[in-house]
Structures are given as structure tokens and as C-alpha cells.
Amino acid sequence: MKTQIASPLNYAFAVGKIRALEKFLIKQEVFEEAIASNLSDALRLFVESDLYSDELLHTRDSQHLEMILDQELIKLKNLIRNLLLDKELVCLMESDNLNQMQEICKKFPSLFLQDYLMHLTDMHNIKTYLRLYILKEPPELLKERLIEGGFIKKEVFLELYHQDLSFFLNRMEYVHKRDEVIDYASNLAEGVEKLQKEMSFVFLEKLMNDFLMQVLKSAKYITFGPEPLLAYYFAKRNEINLMRMIILAKLNNVSSDLVKQRLNYVYA
């Protein structure tokens, strides 16, 4: 049965609501100030965004924090679910399975959604490649864990697997995206260097999230359609994850410098 797709114009009200909500997203400098503050001041900064419950001010421990943030995530999902006219797109919020998400997006004529998922797939495959490369796992395992559907073909990863990482980075400078070439290496090279020196994916994951957030931001220029709604969902989920990271660090006396290294770009 063919999927019935709502006209982008029918999203006028929903997009207007999302544009109003975007003004309350927490800005980069607020997160930076929260990292430098004590726990109570950090919580106050988050609540002053006007969209988070005052209950957050009374966070006692990690369990209490998770309960509050889970409620915020449920509220977010309900908001977007109610605004989406194309109900199949709800699955993009409820699935972490890239293959399933790709199948859903194929039914919708949205280059934004298709591009975002292709970039997401590339980031998954790059991280998988590097993890297995560092651990010197056999190429058969790499072949098994790579996912089709990114801008980079699986064969490229397999061809580079037994070569030095410099060849991999050189290849990442020239990734074909329809009628243009994108340069992943300029975004990720520093993270790969830290991975080799420190055997840690922390900074690389931060750079990947930075890149994906920049891709999401193009939804700000889409006037009608479901794209701004889903971009807001992913942006808000990123915001909740950053809040969780900062508050947990305060509760566990993790140094501010370590937290700042993990702070990726935000949508605001």
C-alpha cells in the first residue's frame, strides 16, 4: 500500500510552533557557563530556559535526574508525535536501527532527511571502522558490522582496512555527495589523531556530533514540511543528553575540563 504523504504546506502551523520553541533551546554559552558553575547554579541555568520543570532544581542523585530527564524526553516525543501529519515518520524518533530509519525515509521526498541519515550512517561506519582497526580485528568482522546506505560505500572501508590510517583520512577528504564533494577529514582528523595517541573515542565522537548538528541546522531554512519538526526533536534530544552529562559530572565531581572536551555544538 502506497504511503500517503501530507503536503508540506499542511505543516504551516506545526512549523510555526517549532520556530517559537526553537527560541528556548539552550545556547552554547549557557552550557559553557553551566560547566564552569557549581551544581545548583548549573541547574538554575537550565531551568531558566523556561521549558524545563522546576523539579530539576531539586535533583538529588543520578536516579532522580534520570527520572526527570526521561519525563522531558517523553514530553518531547509526544509534542512531535502530535504535530507530525505523516505518522510513519514517528518511527524516526523511536528507532535507533539505521536500516529501519533508511527504509522509512525512502518513502518521503525529502533530501534533508535522506542526507541526514546518510551522514549518520557514514559516522556510524567511520566509528566502526576505526574501532575495529585499532583493535586489529579481522576484515570479516568489519564487513559484517558496516551498514549500507551512506555516502561512503562499504567497499571503500574494506579496501582501506589494511593500510595506514593516513590513507583512510586522505580518502575521507573526497566523499561524493550527489553533485558535490564533502570533506569528512577536515572535521574528524583531530579526533582520529587523539584516538591514535590516547586510545580514546571521546573527542572523535564529539566532532562527529558537531558535524551532524551542522547538518541538522539546514532545517532552519525549510519553510514547510516535517523536516523542522524532526530536526528540533534531534536537537532537543542532544540538549537533554548534554544536560545529563553536565549534571552527572557535577554529582560525581568530574573535572570541568573533562566535561568541556565532550561538549558538542548545539542547534540554538
N, C-alpha and C positions, 0 to 999 in steps of 0.2 A: 504494500500500500504506500502510495507516494505521500511524503511528508508535506503537510500544509504549512506554508511559511507566511507569516504575517508581513504585511507591507511595512517597510521601515518607518513610513510616516505615522503609522499607528503607535509608534513608540514616543511620540512627541511629549506626552505627559510624563512618561517614565523617565525619559532623558532629562527633562526639566527638573524633576525631583532629585535625580542623581547629581545634577550640576549644583543644586543647592547643598546637598550633603557633602560634596567634594570640598566645600569651603571649610569644613570642620575637620578634615584629615590633618593629622599631626605633622607639622613641618620638621625638616631635618634638624634645624637649630634647636627645636624643643627636645628632640631625642638627645641631642648632644648635651643640652643643659641638664636633662634628667640623669644622664650618665655621670655627670660631674657633681650631682646633688646627693644628699642623703635619701634614705628610703621615703620618709614622709613627704619631703619636697618633690621627689620624683612622682609619687602617687598623685600629689596635688596638681602637678603639671599635666598629667594625663587626664584627670577628671575635669580640669578647666577647659578641655576641648569641648565640653558641654554635651557630648554624646555618650559618655561612659557613666555608669552608675556610681553614685556616691559610696556604694558598698566597697568599691575599690580602695577607698581611703582607709578602710579598716582591715586591709589584708594582714593576716596573722602568720600564715605559713604557706608553703607551696601547694598544699592540698586546697586551702581556701582560695588561693589565687587561681588554680585550675578550674574550680567551680565557677568563679566569676567570669573568667575568660571564655569558658565553654558556653555560658549563657549569652555572652556577647556574640559569639560565633553563630549560635542558634538564631538569635535576633537578626543577624546579618543575612543568614540564609533565607529566613522567612521573608525578609524585605525583598530580596532579589527574586525569590520564587514567585511572589505575588505580582511583581512588576513584569516578569517575563511572559510574553504572549506566546512564544514558541517553547512549549513545555519540555520538549526533548533537550533543550539547552540546559535545563536544570541539572542534568547528569554531569555537566562540566564542573559543577560545584561539588558533586557528591562522589566523584570517582578520581582516583589517583592513577588509574590504568591508562597509560598514554595511547595504547592501541584502541581502547574503547572510546576515548575522547576524540581521536582522529576520525573514527567511523561516524561519530555524531556530527562533526564539523563538515564532513564531506557532503552532507545533505543541505548545507546552508551556503549561499553565495556570498561568503564574507572572506575577503582576502585577509582582513585583520585577524580573524580567529584562526584561519589556516596558517598564517605566518607565525602567530604566537605559538601555536602548538608545534610547528616545525622547528622553531628556535628552542622550545622547551625540550623537544626530542634530541636536538643536537647537544644541548647542555647535558642531558642525561647520558648520552653516548660518549661525550668527551670525558665526563667524570668516570664512567665505567671503564673506558679505555685506559685512563691514567691510573686508576686504582689497580687494575689487573696488571698493567705494565710495571708499576712499582713493585708489586708482589711477585713478578715473574711467573704469572700464571700461563698455562698453555693457550694458544690461539683458539683452540676449540671452545674454551670457556667464554672467550670474548665473543666469538661468533654466536654463541647461544644467548648471551645477555644483551647484545646490541638490539635496538628497536628500529624497525623500518619507519620511514616517513619523515625523516629530517631533510635538511638541505644537503647534508653530507651523506653520501651513500655508505652502506655498511662495508662495501668492498674497499673503500679508501682507508678505513680504520684497519682492516685486516692486512692490506698491503704495507702499511707503515709500522706494523706491530713489532717487527724485529729490527727496526732501525733506531738510530739515536733520536731522542726527543726533539732535537733541533730540526730534524726533517719534518716531524709532526707539526711543530709550530710554523714552519715555513709553509706547509700545506694549508694551515688554518688561516693564512693571510688571504687566500684566494678561494672563497666559498661562493659558488654561483647561486644567486637568488633571482630566478627569472631573468630579467634583463639588466641586472646589476651584480656587482661583486661585493661581498661583505668580508670584513677583516675581523675574524674572531681573535686572532693572535694579539692584536693591539689591546684588546680588552682583558685577555687572560694570561698573557706572558708572565707578568709579575707573580701571579698566583702559582703558575707552574714552577717558576724558579724557587719560590718559597716551599713548594711541595718537595722538590728535589733536596733542598737544604735541610728542611725541618721535619720532613715526613708528615706534614700536616695539611689537610684539605681545607682548613678553616678559612684562610684568606682567598683561596680559589673559589670556594662556594660563595663567599661574599661578592666577589667580582662577577660571578655568574648571575647572582640575584640582581646586582646593579644593572647588568646588561638586559635582563628580562624586564626589569622595571622601566627601562628606557623604551623598550618595545611596547609595553603597555601604554605608555604615555601618549602614543599616537592616537589612542581612542578619544583623547580630549578634543580632537579636531573632527570627529564624526558627529554629525548633527542629529541624525535619526538612526534608529536600529537598536538591536540588543547589545551591540559591542560596548558602549559606555557602561552599561549595567554590569556586564561580566568583568570589565576592566576594574570597575570600582570594587567588585567583590574580591578579586585577586589582590588589589591594592590594600583593601581593608584587612584582609587576612594576613598580609605581610605586616601591617601595622600592629595587629594583635600579637603576632609572633615576636616582633621587636620589643613590645611592651613586656611580654613574658620573659624574654631573655634578660632585659634590664632589671626587672623586679626580682627575678630569681637570683641574679648576681648580687643585688643588694641584700637579699635574705641570707645568702651564703658567703658574704664578704669576699666576693671575687673582685679583683682589682679593676678599676675603671679603664685602665689601658687595654686590658684584655677584652673588655666588652666593646670598647670603641673600635677595635680591629674587626669586630663582627658586624658592625652597624652598616647595613647596606642602604642604598638610595631609597627614598620613599616617593610616592606618587604626588604628594602635595606640592 
